[in-house]
Amino acid sequence: MESFSVLVVDDEEDFLNALVKRLNLRKLQANGVKSGEEALKYLARTPADVVVLDVKMPGMDGISVLREIKDRYPGTEVILLTGHATTRDGVDGIKFGAFDYLTKPVELDHLLSKIRHAYDKIRREKEKQREKAFRVEMEQQM
Protein backbone atom coordinates (compact mmCIF):
# COMPACT_ATOMS: atom_id res chain seq x y z
CA MET A 1 0.00 0.00 0.00
CA GLU A 2 1.22 3.48 -0.87
CA SER A 3 2.29 5.50 2.15
CA PHE A 4 1.04 9.04 2.64
CA SER A 5 1.22 11.65 5.36
CA VAL A 6 -1.40 12.37 7.99
CA LEU A 7 -1.40 15.20 10.52
CA VAL A 8 -3.57 14.71 13.61
CA VAL A 9 -4.61 17.88 15.46
CA ASP A 10 -6.20 17.44 18.89
CA ASP A 11 -5.82 19.25 22.22
CA GLU A 12 -6.40 16.02 24.20
CA GLU A 13 -2.80 14.81 24.48
CA ASP A 14 -3.55 11.18 25.41
CA PHE A 15 -5.99 10.79 22.52
CA LEU A 16 -3.56 12.52 20.13
CA ASN A 17 -0.60 10.31 21.09
CA ALA A 18 -2.63 7.10 20.97
CA LEU A 19 -4.12 7.91 17.56
CA VAL A 20 -0.77 8.90 16.03
CA LYS A 21 0.81 5.71 17.35
CA ARG A 22 -2.01 3.53 16.00
CA LEU A 23 -1.91 5.21 12.58
CA ASN A 24 1.85 4.70 12.37
CA LEU A 25 1.39 1.03 13.27
CA ARG A 26 -0.94 0.84 10.26
CA LYS A 27 1.93 2.04 8.04
CA LEU A 28 0.81 5.64 7.66
CA GLN A 29 3.21 8.53 8.16
CA ALA A 30 1.35 10.18 11.03
CA ASN A 31 2.39 13.12 13.18
CA GLY A 32 0.46 15.09 15.77
CA VAL A 33 0.16 18.59 17.14
CA LYS A 34 -1.96 19.97 19.99
CA SER A 35 -3.46 23.16 18.53
CA GLY A 36 -4.69 24.83 15.39
CA GLU A 37 -1.85 27.32 15.50
CA GLU A 38 0.69 24.49 15.73
CA ALA A 39 -1.02 22.74 12.82
CA LEU A 40 -0.63 25.75 10.54
CA LYS A 41 3.04 26.14 11.53
CA TYR A 42 3.61 22.43 10.90
CA LEU A 43 1.95 22.54 7.47
CA ALA A 44 4.05 25.55 6.47
CA ARG A 45 7.16 23.39 7.02
CA THR A 46 5.92 19.91 6.17
CA PRO A 47 3.08 19.14 3.76
CA ALA A 48 0.45 16.61 4.82
CA ASP A 49 -1.93 14.79 2.50
CA VAL A 50 -4.72 14.40 5.06
CA VAL A 51 -5.40 16.30 8.28
CA VAL A 52 -7.54 14.77 11.05
CA LEU A 53 -8.72 17.85 12.92
CA ASP A 54 -10.54 18.23 16.24
CA VAL A 55 -13.30 20.85 16.03
CA LYS A 56 -13.41 22.00 19.66
CA MET A 57 -10.01 23.30 20.77
CA PRO A 58 -8.93 26.25 22.88
CA GLY A 59 -7.57 29.16 20.91
CA MET A 60 -8.14 28.63 17.22
CA ASP A 61 -11.07 26.24 16.72
CA GLY A 62 -11.16 23.49 14.10
CA ILE A 63 -13.48 25.32 11.68
CA SER A 64 -11.10 28.31 11.58
CA VAL A 65 -8.14 25.98 11.04
CA LEU A 66 -10.04 24.17 8.27
CA ARG A 67 -10.67 27.46 6.47
CA GLU A 68 -6.98 28.40 6.69
CA ILE A 69 -5.87 24.97 5.45
CA LYS A 70 -8.24 25.12 2.48
CA ASP A 71 -7.04 28.66 1.64
CA ARG A 72 -3.34 27.85 1.90
CA TYR A 73 -3.23 24.16 0.92
CA PRO A 74 -6.26 23.39 -1.27
CA GLY A 75 -4.92 19.93 -2.16
CA THR A 76 -4.95 18.82 1.47
CA GLU A 77 -8.04 16.93 2.62
CA VAL A 78 -9.40 17.52 6.14
CA ILE A 79 -11.46 15.13 8.24
CA LEU A 80 -13.13 16.84 11.19
CA LEU A 81 -13.35 14.93 14.45
CA THR A 82 -15.17 15.97 17.60
CA GLY A 83 -16.44 14.65 20.90
CA HIS A 84 -18.96 17.49 21.14
CA ALA A 85 -20.92 17.12 17.93
CA THR A 86 -23.30 19.82 16.81
CA THR A 87 -25.15 19.84 13.52
CA ARG A 88 -23.94 23.39 12.88
CA ASP A 89 -20.26 22.37 13.12
CA GLY A 90 -20.83 19.53 10.69
CA VAL A 91 -22.65 21.74 8.20
CA ASP A 92 -20.02 24.49 8.49
CA GLY A 93 -17.23 21.95 8.13
CA ILE A 94 -18.61 20.49 4.92
CA LYS A 95 -19.45 23.98 3.62
CA PHE A 96 -15.84 25.07 4.11
CA GLY A 97 -14.41 22.02 2.37
CA ALA A 98 -14.01 19.24 4.93
CA PHE A 99 -13.88 15.76 3.42
CA ASP A 100 -15.95 14.32 6.27
CA TYR A 101 -17.12 14.89 9.85
CA LEU A 102 -16.82 12.11 12.46
CA THR A 103 -17.64 11.96 16.16
CA LYS A 104 -15.57 10.58 19.02
CA PRO A 105 -15.17 7.94 20.10
CA VAL A 106 -14.27 6.89 16.59
CA GLU A 107 -13.51 3.31 15.59
CA LEU A 108 -9.98 3.15 14.18
CA ASP A 109 -10.94 1.08 11.15
CA HIS A 110 -13.70 3.55 10.27
CA LEU A 111 -11.29 6.48 10.57
CA LEU A 112 -8.67 4.63 8.50
CA SER A 113 -11.26 4.03 5.81
CA LYS A 114 -12.12 7.74 5.71
CA ILE A 115 -8.43 8.70 5.60
CA ARG A 116 -7.84 6.31 2.68
CA HIS A 117 -10.89 7.63 0.84
CA ALA A 118 -9.65 11.19 1.33
CA TYR A 119 -6.24 10.22 -0.06
CA ASP A 120 -7.89 8.45 -3.01
CA LYS A 121 -9.67 11.72 -3.79
CA ILE A 122 -6.31 13.52 -3.79
CA ARG A 123 -4.83 10.92 -6.15
CA ARG A 124 -7.80 11.18 -8.52
CA GLU A 125 -7.48 14.99 -8.62
CA LYS A 126 -3.75 14.76 -9.36
CA GLU A 127 -4.44 12.25 -12.14
CA LYS A 128 -7.06 14.57 -13.67
CA GLN A 129 -4.54 17.42 -13.61
CA ARG A 130 -1.89 15.25 -15.31
CA GLU A 131 -4.37 14.18 -18.00
CA LYS A 132 -5.41 17.77 -18.61
CA ALA A 133 -1.79 18.90 -18.91
CA PHE A 134 -1.08 16.00 -21.29
CA ARG A 135 -4.06 16.95 -23.50
CA VAL A 136 -2.94 20.58 -23.61
CA GLU A 137 0.57 19.50 -24.56
CA MET A 138 -0.73 17.19 -27.30
CA GLU A 139 -2.96 19.94 -28.70
CA GLN A 140 -0.01 22.34 -28.78
CA GLN A 141 2.12 19.80 -30.62
CA MET A 142 -0.59 19.25 -33.23
C-alpha positions in Angstrom: 0.0 0.0 0.0 1.2 3.5 -0.9 2.3 5.5 2.2 1.0 9.0 2.6 1.2 11.7 5.4 -1.4 12.4 8.0 -1.4 15.2 10.5 -3.6 14.7 13.6 -4.6 17.9 15.5 -6.2 17.4 18.9 -5.8 19.3 22.2 -6.4 16.0 24.2 -2.8 14.8 24.5 -3.5 11.2 25.4 -6.0 10.8 22.5 -3.6 12.5 20.1 -0.6 10.3 21.1 -2.6 7.1 21.0 -4.1 7.9 17.6 -0.8 8.9 16.0 0.8 5.7 17.4 -2.0 3.5 16.0 -1.9 5.2 12.6 1.8 4.7 12.4 1.4 1.0 13.3 -0.9 0.8 10.3 1.9 2.0 8.0 0.8 5.6 7.7 3.2 8.5 8.2 1.4 10.2 11.0 2.4 13.1 13.2 0.5 15.1 15.8 0.2 18.6 17.1 -2.0 20.0 20.0 -3.5 23.2 18.5 -4.7 24.8 15.4 -1.9 27.3 15.5 0.7 24.5 15.7 -1.0 22.7 12.8 -0.6 25.8 10.5 3.0 26.1 11.5 3.6 22.4 10.9 1.9 22.5 7.5 4.1 25.6 6.5 7.2 23.4 7.0 5.9 19.9 6.2 3.1 19.1 3.8 0.5 16.6 4.8 -1.9 14.8 2.5 -4.7 14.4 5.1 -5.4 16.3 8.3 -7.5 14.8 11.0 -8.7 17.9 12.9 -10.5 18.2 16.2 -13.3 20.8 16.0 -13.4 22.0 19.7 -10.0 23.3 20.8 -8.9 26.2 22.9 -7.6 29.2 20.9 -8.1 28.6 17.2 -11.1 26.2 16.7 -11.2 23.5 14.1 -13.5 25.3 11.7 -11.1 28.3 11.6 -8.1 26.0 11.0 -10.0 24.2 8.3 -10.7 27.5 6.5 -7.0 28.4 6.7 -5.9 25.0 5.4 -8.2 25.1 2.5 -7.0 28.7 1.6 -3.3 27.9 1.9 -3.2 24.2 0.9 -6.3 23.4 -1.3 -4.9 19.9 -2.2 -4.9 18.8 1.5 -8.0 16.9 2.6 -9.4 17.5 6.1 -11.5 15.1 8.2 -13.1 16.8 11.2 -13.4 14.9 14.4 -15.2 16.0 17.6 -16.4 14.7 20.9 -19.0 17.5 21.1 -20.9 17.1 17.9 -23.3 19.8 16.8 -25.1 19.8 13.5 -23.9 23.4 12.9 -20.3 22.4 13.1 -20.8 19.5 10.7 -22.7 21.7 8.2 -20.0 24.5 8.5 -17.2 22.0 8.1 -18.6 20.5 4.9 -19.4 24.0 3.6 -15.8 25.1 4.1 -14.4 22.0 2.4 -14.0 19.2 4.9 -13.9 15.8 3.4 -16.0 14.3 6.3 -17.1 14.9 9.8 -16.8 12.1 12.5 -17.6 12.0 16.2 -15.6 10.6 19.0 -15.2 7.9 20.1 -14.3 6.9 16.6 -13.5 3.3 15.6 -10.0 3.2 14.2 -10.9 1.1 11.2 -13.7 3.6 10.3 -11.3 6.5 10.6 -8.7 4.6 8.5 -11.3 4.0 5.8 -12.1 7.7 5.7 -8.4 8.7 5.6 -7.8 6.3 2.7 -10.9 7.6 0.8 -9.6 11.2 1.3 -6.2 10.2 -0.1 -7.9 8.4 -3.0 -9.7 11.7 -3.8 -6.3 13.5 -3.8 -4.8 10.9 -6.1 -7.8 11.2 -8.5 -7.5 15.0 -8.6 -3.7 14.8 -9.4 -4.4 12.2 -12.1 -7.1 14.6 -13.7 -4.5 17.4 -13.6 -1.9 15.3 -15.3 -4.4 14.2 -18.0 -5.4 17.8 -18.6 -1.8 18.9 -18.9 -1.1 16.0 -21.3 -4.1 17.0 -23.5 -2.9 20.6 -23.6 0.6 19.5 -24.6 -0.7 17.2 -27.3 -3.0 19.9 -28.7 0.0 22.3 -28.8 2.1 19.8 -30.6 -0.6 19.3 -33.2 
